[in-house]
Amino acid sequence: MTSPDFNRALPQRPLHVAVLGATGAVGQELLALLAERQFPVGRLTLLASPRSAGQTLPWNGQTLTIEPVSAEAFTGVDVVLASAGGSVSKQWAPVAAAAGAVVIDNSSAFRLDADVPLVVPEVNPQDAFRHNGVIANPNCTTILMTLALAPLASRRPLRRVIVSTYQSASGAGARAMEELRDLSRTVLDGGSPESSVLPYSLAFNLFLHNSPLQDNAYCEEELKMLHETRKIMGLPDLRVSATCVRVPVLRAHSEAINIEFEEPFPVEEARDLLAQAPGVELIEDFASNRFPMPTDVTGRDPVAVGRIRQDLSEPNALELWLCGDQIRKGAALNAIQIAELLLNPSAARAAAAACSSAGAA
């Protein structure tokens, strides 16, 4: 990929922002974060499918009408925050980019495209400025994991990562969250839960991730963690093996990660690095057996990390546990942070330099 071009920043003025997929769970979070983080919105356009057109949504003291997505809707738009699925992004992201907008896309449509940067701002901020009109937002589980991996990899080279994920209903959308609520009531009332959104009932249950199985017996979600982690961290040969599981939690994912390095990594050194890492919060109390839980991060920005320990089976490996809000840092917040990077190229240069100097330490 080309070197970063910091001239590919967003204009320093109030921006015309479009949210594509405004009615979904991530779209709703995007709207909340635009207001909460005081993003410089001069005009906000809400776009969705024709069936949602004409509906209204409140935003920052205004009532906005949802428009159907069309080529004309992108005229004059500076940045598009897209969260409407891969097929919609494939159709409309090139149209929006051709109209002059920068598209930050939350789907998997462009993540592995060699010409499209895949960005976690705390990990590879400089890559955002390699865009040609489209920037990909990584998969939620990958975002959370790379926040923990990057500070450690800056100190000692990675050899292998084995991860098991415990993924909330929110990863399947707002309807899956509502189904989990409804079917949990059904079970508590003595009924038999029947799922129509997910392939099986998630109420008081768990099952291996429902993304399509591939010929190698890994599911699509597990392979996303492999390929996206390699791309974000610039480690094309990193060995990654993932097992992804759906669990009956509403909106926060958890991950158990085993990280093997090229040499031993003292636990206290790793703990200190993670405690200071941007976007990471350390929650660790071994005396009370208190470590990150989904309830610690729901509705919050940081990824909580804890139970950092030496792998007893491998002297070069550490184990850790993390939790992060899937809708927030796993999707909407990361997209907003990418847009904020493009507003402040000098800060992005400094962050990229900090990442480089940490790697040289």
C-alpha positions as CSV (number, residue, x, y, z in Angstrom):
1,M,0.0,0.0,0.0
2,T,1.2,3.6,-0.6
3,S,2.7,5.8,2.0
4,P,0.3,7.9,4.0
5,D,-0.8,11.1,2.4
6,F,-1.8,13.5,5.2
7,N,-3.3,15.8,2.6
8,R,-6.2,13.3,2.4
9,A,-7.7,14.9,5.5
10,L,-11.3,16.1,5.9
11,P,-11.9,19.9,5.4
12,Q,-11.5,22.1,8.5
13,R,-15.1,23.3,8.6
14,P,-18.5,22.1,9.6
15,L,-19.1,18.9,7.5
16,H,-22.0,17.4,5.6
17,V,-22.2,14.0,7.2
18,A,-24.3,11.1,5.8
19,V,-25.2,8.1,7.9
20,L,-26.1,5.1,5.7
21,G,-28.1,2.6,7.6
22,A,-29.3,5.1,10.2
23,T,-32.1,2.9,11.6
24,G,-29.9,-0.1,12.6
25,A,-28.3,-0.6,16.0
26,V,-24.9,0.7,14.8
27,G,-26.5,3.5,12.9
28,Q,-28.3,4.6,16.1
29,E,-25.0,4.5,18.0
30,L,-23.3,6.5,15.2
31,L,-25.9,9.3,15.7
32,A,-25.5,9.3,19.4
33,L,-21.7,9.5,19.2
34,L,-21.7,12.3,16.6
35,A,-23.6,14.4,19.2
36,E,-21.7,13.1,22.2
37,R,-18.3,13.7,20.8
38,Q,-19.3,17.1,19.2
39,F,-18.2,16.0,15.8
40,P,-18.3,19.1,13.5
41,V,-21.6,18.4,11.8
42,G,-22.8,21.2,9.6
43,R,-25.5,19.1,8.0
44,L,-26.6,15.6,8.7
45,T,-28.3,13.4,6.1
46,L,-29.9,10.1,7.2
47,L,-30.0,7.4,4.5
48,A,-31.7,4.0,4.6
49,S,-33.6,1.5,2.4
50,P,-36.8,2.7,0.7
51,R,-38.9,0.9,3.3
52,S,-37.5,3.3,6.0
53,A,-37.7,6.4,3.9
54,G,-40.0,9.1,5.4
55,Q,-39.5,8.0,9.0
56,T,-38.1,10.5,11.3
57,L,-35.4,10.3,14.0
58,P,-34.4,12.8,16.7
59,W,-30.9,14.0,16.7
60,N,-29.2,16.7,18.8
61,G,-32.5,18.7,19.3
62,Q,-33.6,18.2,15.7
63,T,-36.0,15.9,13.9
64,L,-34.5,14.5,10.8
65,T,-36.3,12.7,8.0
66,I,-34.8,9.5,6.6
67,E,-34.1,9.7,2.9
68,P,-33.8,6.7,0.5
69,V,-30.3,6.1,-0.7
70,S,-29.5,7.4,-4.2
71,A,-26.7,8.8,-6.2
72,E,-28.1,12.3,-5.7
73,A,-28.2,11.9,-1.9
74,F,-24.3,12.0,-1.8
75,T,-24.1,15.4,-3.6
76,G,-22.0,17.7,-1.4
77,V,-21.5,15.1,1.3
78,D,-18.0,15.2,3.0
79,V,-18.1,11.9,4.9
80,V,-20.3,8.9,4.8
81,L,-20.6,6.6,7.9
82,A,-22.0,3.4,6.3
83,S,-23.5,0.5,8.3
84,A,-26.0,-1.1,6.0
85,G,-24.4,-4.4,5.1
86,G,-21.9,-5.6,2.5
87,S,-24.1,-5.6,-0.6
88,V,-25.4,-2.1,0.1
89,S,-21.8,-0.8,0.6
90,K,-20.5,-2.5,-2.6
91,Q,-23.3,-0.7,-4.5
92,W,-23.1,2.8,-3.0
93,A,-19.6,3.3,-1.5
94,P,-18.0,3.8,-5.0
95,V,-20.8,6.2,-5.9
96,A,-20.3,8.2,-2.8
97,A,-16.5,8.3,-3.2
98,A,-16.9,9.4,-6.8
99,A,-19.1,12.2,-5.6
100,G,-16.2,13.4,-3.4
101,A,-17.1,11.9,0.0
102,V,-14.9,9.8,2.2
103,V,-16.7,6.6,3.0
104,I,-16.0,4.9,6.4
105,D,-17.6,1.5,5.9
106,N,-18.6,-0.8,8.7
107,S,-19.3,-3.9,6.5
108,S,-16.9,-6.6,5.3
109,A,-17.2,-5.5,1.7
110,F,-13.8,-3.8,1.4
111,R,-11.8,-4.9,4.4
112,L,-9.4,-7.2,2.5
113,D,-9.1,-5.0,-0.6
114,A,-5.4,-4.1,-1.0
115,D,-6.3,-0.6,-2.0
116,V,-8.6,0.1,1.0
117,P,-7.1,0.8,4.4
118,L,-8.4,-1.2,7.4
119,V,-8.0,1.0,10.4
120,V,-8.0,0.9,14.2
121,P,-7.0,4.4,15.2
122,E,-5.0,3.3,18.3
123,V,-3.1,0.7,16.2
124,N,-2.5,2.0,12.7
125,P,-3.6,5.6,12.5
126,Q,-1.4,6.5,9.5
127,D,-3.2,4.0,7.3
128,A,-6.3,6.1,7.3
129,F,-4.5,8.6,5.1
130,R,-3.8,6.0,2.4
131,H,-7.5,6.0,1.4
132,N,-8.8,6.6,-2.1
133,G,-12.2,7.5,-0.9
134,V,-13.1,4.4,1.1
135,I,-11.8,3.3,4.5
136,A,-12.9,0.0,6.0
137,N,-13.9,-0.4,9.7
138,P,-12.7,-3.8,10.9
139,N,-14.8,-6.6,12.3
140,C,-15.8,-6.1,16.0
141,T,-13.8,-9.0,17.4
142,T,-10.7,-7.9,15.5
143,I,-10.9,-4.3,16.7
144,L,-11.1,-5.5,20.4
145,M,-8.2,-8.0,20.0
146,T,-5.8,-5.7,18.1
147,L,-6.2,-3.0,20.9
148,A,-4.6,-5.6,23.3
149,L,-2.1,-7.1,20.8
150,A,-0.6,-3.9,19.4
151,P,1.0,-2.5,22.7
152,L,2.5,-5.9,23.3
153,A,3.7,-6.4,19.7
154,S,5.4,-3.0,19.9
155,R,7.7,-4.5,22.5
156,R,8.3,-8.1,21.4
157,P,7.5,-9.8,18.0
158,L,4.4,-11.9,17.9
159,R,4.6,-15.6,16.8
160,R,1.1,-16.9,17.3
161,V,-2.4,-15.9,18.6
162,I,-5.1,-18.3,19.7
163,V,-8.4,-16.7,20.6
164,S,-11.8,-17.9,21.7
165,T,-14.6,-15.3,21.5
166,Y,-17.9,-15.0,23.4
167,Q,-20.0,-12.8,21.2
168,S,-23.1,-10.9,22.1
169,A,-26.4,-10.8,20.2
170,S,-25.7,-7.3,19.1
171,G,-23.3,-8.6,16.5
172,A,-26.3,-10.0,14.6
173,G,-28.1,-6.7,14.8
174,A,-31.0,-5.0,16.7
175,R,-33.5,-7.7,15.8
176,A,-31.2,-10.4,17.4
177,M,-31.0,-8.3,20.6
178,E,-34.8,-8.0,20.8
179,E,-35.2,-11.7,20.1
180,L,-32.8,-12.6,23.0
181,R,-34.9,-10.4,25.3
182,D,-38.2,-12.0,24.1
183,L,-37.0,-15.6,24.1
184,S,-35.5,-15.2,27.6
185,R,-38.9,-14.2,28.9
186,T,-40.4,-17.2,27.1
187,V,-38.0,-19.5,28.8
188,L,-38.6,-17.9,32.2
189,D,-42.3,-18.3,31.7
190,G,-41.9,-22.0,31.0
191,G,-42.3,-21.8,27.2
192,S,-40.2,-23.3,24.4
193,P,-38.1,-20.6,22.6
194,E,-38.2,-20.6,18.8
195,S,-35.7,-18.4,17.1
196,S,-36.5,-16.6,13.8
197,V,-33.5,-14.2,13.6
198,L,-30.6,-16.5,14.7
199,P,-30.5,-20.1,13.7
200,Y,-31.0,-21.3,17.3
201,S,-32.4,-19.7,20.4
202,L,-29.7,-17.8,22.4
203,A,-31.8,-17.6,25.5
204,F,-29.9,-19.5,28.3
205,N,-27.9,-21.1,25.5
206,L,-24.8,-20.6,23.4
207,F,-23.7,-22.0,20.0
208,L,-20.8,-21.7,17.6
209,H,-20.9,-18.6,15.5
210,N,-23.6,-18.7,12.8
211,S,-21.5,-17.2,10.0
212,P,-21.0,-19.5,7.0
213,L,-18.7,-22.5,7.4
214,Q,-15.8,-22.6,4.9
215,D,-14.1,-25.6,3.3
216,N,-11.4,-25.6,6.0
217,A,-14.1,-26.0,8.8
218,Y,-13.5,-22.5,10.1
219,C,-16.5,-20.1,9.9
220,E,-16.3,-16.8,8.1
221,E,-16.1,-14.9,11.4
222,E,-13.1,-16.8,12.5
223,L,-11.3,-16.2,9.3
224,K,-12.0,-12.5,9.5
225,M,-10.0,-12.4,12.7
226,L,-7.1,-14.1,11.0
227,H,-6.9,-12.0,7.8
228,E,-8.0,-8.6,9.3
229,T,-5.5,-8.9,12.2
230,R,-2.7,-9.6,9.7
231,K,-3.6,-6.6,7.6
232,I,-4.1,-4.1,10.5
233,M,-0.9,-5.0,12.2
234,G,1.1,-5.3,9.1
235,L,2.0,-9.0,9.9
236,P,1.1,-11.0,6.8
237,D,2.5,-14.3,8.2
238,L,1.1,-14.0,11.8
239,R,-0.4,-17.3,12.9
240,V,-3.9,-16.8,14.2
241,S,-6.5,-19.4,15.1
242,A,-10.0,-18.4,16.3
243,T,-13.0,-20.1,17.7
244,C,-16.1,-17.8,17.8
245,V,-19.1,-18.5,19.9
246,R,-22.5,-16.7,20.3
247,V,-23.5,-16.2,24.0
248,P,-26.6,-14.8,25.6
249,V,-25.2,-11.3,26.3
250,L,-26.9,-8.2,24.7
251,R,-24.1,-6.0,23.4
252,A,-20.6,-6.7,24.7
253,H,-18.1,-9.3,23.3
254,S,-15.5,-11.1,25.4
255,E,-12.3,-12.8,24.3
256,A,-9.9,-15.2,25.8
257,I,-6.5,-14.8,24.1
258,N,-3.3,-16.8,24.2
259,I,-0.4,-14.8,22.7
260,E,2.9,-16.4,21.9
261,F,6.0,-14.2,21.3
262,E,9.4,-14.8,19.9
263,E,10.8,-14.7,23.5
264,P,9.6,-14.6,27.1
265,F,7.5,-11.6,28.0
266,P,7.4,-10.8,31.8
267,V,3.8,-10.5,33.0
268,E,4.4,-7.2,34.9
269,E,5.9,-5.6,31.8
270,A,2.9,-6.6,29.7
271,R,0.5,-5.4,32.4
272,D,2.2,-2.0,32.5
273,L,2.0,-1.6,28.8
274,L,-1.7,-2.5,28.6
275,A,-2.5,-0.2,31.6
276,Q,-1.1,2.7,29.6
277,A,-2.4,1.7,26.2
278,P,-4.8,4.0,24.5
279,G,-8.4,2.7,24.4
280,V,-7.6,0.0,27.0
281,E,-8.7,-0.2,30.7
282,L,-7.1,-2.6,33.1
283,I,-9.5,-4.4,35.4
284,E,-7.6,-6.9,37.6
285,D,-8.0,-7.9,41.2
286,F,-6.5,-11.4,41.7
287,A,-7.3,-11.4,45.4
288,S,-11.0,-11.0,44.7
289,N,-11.0,-13.0,41.4
290,R,-12.4,-9.8,39.8
291,F,-11.7,-9.3,36.1
292,P,-13.5,-7.7,33.1
293,M,-17.2,-8.5,32.5
294,P,-19.6,-7.4,29.8
295,T,-21.4,-5.2,32.3
296,D,-18.1,-3.3,32.9
297,V,-18.0,-2.1,29.3
298,T,-21.6,-1.9,28.1
299,G,-22.2,1.7,26.8
300,R,-18.6,2.6,27.4
301,D,-15.6,3.3,25.2
302,P,-12.7,1.4,26.7
303,V,-11.8,-2.3,26.0
304,A,-11.3,-3.8,29.5
305,V,-8.4,-6.2,29.8
306,G,-7.4,-8.4,32.7
307,R,-6.2,-11.7,34.1
308,I,-2.9,-11.3,32.4
309,R,-0.8,-14.4,33.2
310,Q,2.0,-16.6,32.1
311,D,1.0,-19.6,30.0
312,L,2.1,-22.6,32.0
313,S,2.5,-24.7,28.9
314,E,4.7,-22.3,26.9
315,P,7.4,-20.0,28.3
316,N,7.0,-17.5,25.5
317,A,3.3,-17.1,25.8
318,L,0.9,-15.0,27.9
319,E,-2.9,-15.4,28.5
320,L,-5.4,-12.6,28.9
321,W,-9.1,-11.8,28.9
322,L,-10.9,-8.8,27.5
323,C,-14.4,-7.4,27.1
324,G,-15.6,-4.6,24.8
325,D,-18.9,-3.0,23.8
326,Q,-19.6,-4.5,20.3
327,I,-21.8,-1.7,19.1
328,R,-19.6,1.0,20.4
329,K,-15.8,0.4,20.1
330,G,-16.5,-2.7,18.0
331,A,-18.3,-0.7,15.4
332,A,-19.6,2.9,15.7
333,L,-17.0,4.4,17.9
334,N,-14.1,3.1,15.8
335,A,-15.7,4.6,12.7
336,I,-16.1,8.0,14.4
337,Q,-12.5,7.9,15.6
338,I,-11.4,7.2,12.0
339,A,-13.3,10.3,10.9
340,E,-11.7,12.3,13.8
341,L,-8.3,11.2,12.6
342,L,-9.0,12.7,9.2
343,L,-9.9,15.9,10.9
344,N,-6.6,16.2,12.6
345,P,-3.7,15.0,10.5
346,S,-1.1,16.5,12.8
347,A,-2.4,14.4,15.7
348,A,-2.4,11.4,13.4
349,R,1.2,12.0,12.5
350,A,2.1,12.2,16.2
351,A,0.2,9.0,16.9
352,A,1.9,7.2,14.0
353,A,5.3,8.3,15.3
354,A,4.4,7.1,18.8
355,C,3.5,3.7,17.4
356,S,6.8,3.6,15.5
357,S,8.9,4.7,18.5
358,A,7.1,2.1,20.7
359,G,8.0,-0.6,18.2
360,A,11.7,0.5,18.3
361,A,11.8,0.5,22.1
